Structure formats: structure tokens, C-alpha cells
């Protein structure tokens, strides 16, 4: 069904590559204009290469190829003033805001909670939980002002619904996202603003497909590869796949952003190949 976000404006964080880029393309393809941000620099304690300004430029080009208009900015989701400034600028240019996709997140080194470094904990919570809240906070007044309702989609994880060892900081942040989602769904319902969360399993993006992940899953190997990681990853799923693609998550985001889900709010939607059944 074409045009599911026709005439709407979406604010997407973590849009330089991976899931965020895929969401921007999917929503633009269906008619939305896009406000897209990413940090576009390497953060401390993140053990894989992060996005670059060139990545965000590529997202801009891909959205424009779909016929969408786009504003981009290099903003850290921990920076409320930066978030508000680009949302305000986007609304000034496009005239409205209807959709928010709080997608930005990080992964970093893990350990049992009793042994975890405090800096690793704080960085994870600050980006993956507080950054989600700040993204919503910077956006809500514009959706309310439009008087048309809207949709906010928060990216959590299967780790937001299930515990895993040695990544307790990530599990805590992603469980916290569910709490933010459910609270906003209650607080914003009278404005006809729906709030839901998506819960991916491993996704074929740079955040997962990197040496740090491979070593975490295959500590028995000196230099594990993607091929070494695949069978261990597949063991987490009921369906016979090792991971899903960004487009699979974008399909869920598009559904939640569209009028097809107009009476769905407070939902935790797994895209997990059956991981939560294990």
C-alpha cells in the first residue's frame, strides 16, 4: 500500500546507517519527509567503528532518491538542546511533526553486573535510555501542537523483554525503554499520540557485525568471523536464521507509524525470529 506516510514528517535518530537509515528510506518511500540525526563520531568505550558524516550524507542521498525531503544534523542524543534545535528547525521548514523513531543506541563491552565498570554502565544508560527519553521530550510538543495525533516508536531489543548474562547494562537500558514507552502511551493518549516499541533480535548492521560481537559469542576462537558467529546466533532463534535485516525492523516501524495501527498503543512488538520463545 503506497503512501502510508504521505504528507507526514518523521524525526529519526541514529539515521546515518543500519536500522535508522533503513527506517528513513522506508518512511520516505511511503511519502514522509525526514529529520535525521546521528552522532557521527566515535564514542568512548564503543568497541566498533561508529557512523561518520559521510554515512549521514549517504542517508540524505538515499532519502532524496525516494522523493523525500530531508534535514540532517550531527547530534548526540544525550544533548537535549541539540535535539530540540534540529527538531525545531525541521518543524519550521516542513511545517509539522507526526512521527518519531527513537532508534539511536550503542553497544559496548560487557561483564557480570557485579564486575561491571561504572563508566560502561553510565554510558549505556545515558545513550540507550536517557537518549530515548530526551528524543521524545524534544519532539512531543510539536506533535501535540499539530492537533492531528501521531506515532512515537522506540527501539528496544529482545533484551528489553528478556535477560541475558554479561550485558546487564544493555538489558537494564532496554527494559527501561519499555517503561518510558508505556508511560508515554498513557500520558499522551488523550492527544491521540500512540507510543509503541520494537524489539529486534540480532540485526545485520555494523552494531552487531563486528569483531567485538564475534569474540563475545566465540571466545573459544582467536579471530572469529561472521561465519563463526552465525551458528551461535542462530541457536538463539526458533526460525532457522542467524539474524534479521534492517528492512525487517523498518516494516514494523512503518506499520506502527501508519494509520494501519491507529488503535495500537503501548505495544511491545518483537521482530525476533522466535527468540523470545526460547
N, C-alpha and C positions, 0 to 999 in steps of 0.2 A: 504494500500500500504506500504509494508515493505521497510526499508532502505531510508526513506525520508531525513535523515540527515547523511547518510553513509559517513564516511571519513571526517566529519566536526568536528570542535571544538567549543564548546559553553561556554561562560562565563556567570554565573548566580549568581545574588546577592540575599540575603535573602533565601538561599537554605537549611537551616537547617531543615525546616519543612514547612507545609502549601503549598501555591501555589508554592514557589520556589523549594521545594523538588519534588513536582509533575512534574514541568517543567523539572527538571534534569532527572527524571526517564523516562519521555516521550521521551525526545530527545535522551537519551542513548539507549532506546529500539529501536529507529529508526536508530541507528548507530553512534551517536556522542560521542566524548569524552568530559569530563566536567571539567571546572574550577569553583569551587563552593565556595562561601564565605557566612559568616553570622557574625553578631556582637557577638553572643553567650554570652551575658551578659545582665543584667538588666540596662536599661537606666532610668535616672531620668524622672519623670513625666509620665511614661508609666504605666497605671493602671492595667496591666495584666502581668502574668509571660511571659518573653521573652525566646528566644531559649537558649539552653545550648550547650557546646561542645559535650555532648553525643548525642544530636539531630543531629548535623552535622556529627558525626561518623555514625549514623544510615543512613543518606543520602548517605554517602560513600558506605556503605554495600549494599544498595538497588540499587545504580547505578552499582556496580560491579556485582550484581546478574543478571543485564540486559546485561552483557558483555561489559560494558563501562569502560574505564579508567577514573580516576578522581583524581584531585588535590583539596585539601580543605584548607581553611585558615580562621582564625578568624579576620575579618577586618570590621571596621566601614566605611560605605560608605561616611562619611564626611572626611575621611582620604585619600587624593589623593595619597600620597606616598605609603600607604599601598595597595591601589587598583592597582597602577601601578606595584608595586613589584610582586604581585601574578599573574597579567596578564602576565608580562614579564617572570616569571618563568614557567607559563603554556605554553606559546608560545615556550619557549626554549625546554621544554620537548616534547610537542606534534607537534611542527613544524609549527603551523598555528593558526589563529583565524578567524572564519567565522560568528559566531552568538553571539549576546549579548542580554541578557534578564535582564534589569534593573528592578528588582522586589522588592527589599528591601523597606520596608516602616514601619511606625509606626502609631498608633492611640493614642491619649491622651485626656484628659478632654476637654470639650467644654464649650462655653459660647457665648452670643451675642458678636459681634466684639467690640462693644463699651465698654464692660466689660472685654474683654479677657486679661489675664496675658501675658505680653510681652515675658516671658521665654517660655511659651507654644507655642506662635506664632513662635518664632525663632527656637525652637527645631523641630517643624513640617516642616517649610520651609527648614531648613538645611538638614534634613534626606530625606523628601519625594520629594523635588525639587532639591536642590543643589546636593544631593547624586546621583540622577539620571543623572544629567549633568556630574558629576565627573566620574561616571561609564563609560559613553560614551567617555569622554575625555581620560580616561586611555586606552581605547580599540581601538579607531579609527585608530591610526597609524598602528597597526598590521593588521587590515583588509585591509587597503589601500596598505600596503606593499605586501600583498599576491597577489594582482592584479586580484583576482577572483570575486570581489564583495562580498556582504554579506548581512546580515539582522540584524537590531537592533530593538528590541521590548521593548517598555517602558510601564510599568504598571501604568496606571492612575486609573480611577474609574468612575462610573456613576457621582460621584461628580466632575469629570473633565469636564462634559458636562452639568451639571445642578446644581443649587444652592440648598442648604439645610440650615435651620437655626441652629445656635448654634455650627456649625462646620466650620465656615468661614475660619479658618486657613487651614483646610484639603481641603476645596473646592478651596482655592486660590492655594495651592501647586499642586493639581491635575489638575487644569486648566493650571497652569504653565508648567506641563509636556507636555501638548498638544502643547504649544508654542515651547518648546525645540524640540519635535518630528518634527513639521512642518519645523522648521528652519534647523534641521539636514537633513531632507529629501531633502530640496533644496540644501544645501551646499554639500551633499555627492553623489548626483545623478550621477554626471559625473564619479564617481568611481564605479558605479554600486552597490552602497550600498543603500539598501532600509531601510526606517525607518518608523515604524508604532507604534500605541499604542493600548493597550487593556483596556477595561473599564468594569470591573466586578461590579455587584451588590453585596449584601451580600454573602459571601462565607463561607462555613463550615470549618473554620480554627480557631486556637486559638485567632487570632486578633479580630474576631467577637464573637466567642462563649466564652464569659467571663462575669463575674458579672457586670463589668462596662457598657458593652453594654446592658445587660439585664435591669439594673437600668435606663439607659438613655431612653430606649424605654418604660419602665413600671415604671415611678416614683410613680405611684399610689400604688405599692406593696412594702412591706418592704423587702422581699427577693425573687425577681422574678427569675424564672428559664428559661431554654431553651424553655420549653413548653409554658411558659407565653409570651416569646418573639416571638414565631413562628407566631401567627396570626397577630400581628402588622407588622412583617416583610413581611408577605405575602401580606398585603394591599399595599405595595409599588410596586407590580408586576401585570402585566396583566395575565401572566401564573399562574396557581394555585400551586405555590411553594413558600415556605418561604425564600429559599436561594438556591444557586447552589453549586456544588462541585469543588474542586481544579482541578479535571480532566477536567471539562468543560472549564476552562480557559486554561489548557495545550493544549487542542485540538486546540484552536485558536492560541496559541503561536506556536505550531508545524506547523500549516498551514502557518503562516507568516514567519517562519524560513525556510520553504522548498521551492523548486523550483516551487511548485504549485502556489505560489503567486509571481512569478518572476517579474511581471509588476505592482505590488501593492506597492505603497509608499505614505506616507502622510495620511494614513487611520486611522480614529478613529473607532475601532471595539468594539461595546458593546456586552457583554455577560451578559445580564441584565434581562432576563425573562420578557421583555417588560416594564421595569421600566421607560424608557425614554419616553414612550407613555403616562404616567400619568402626 
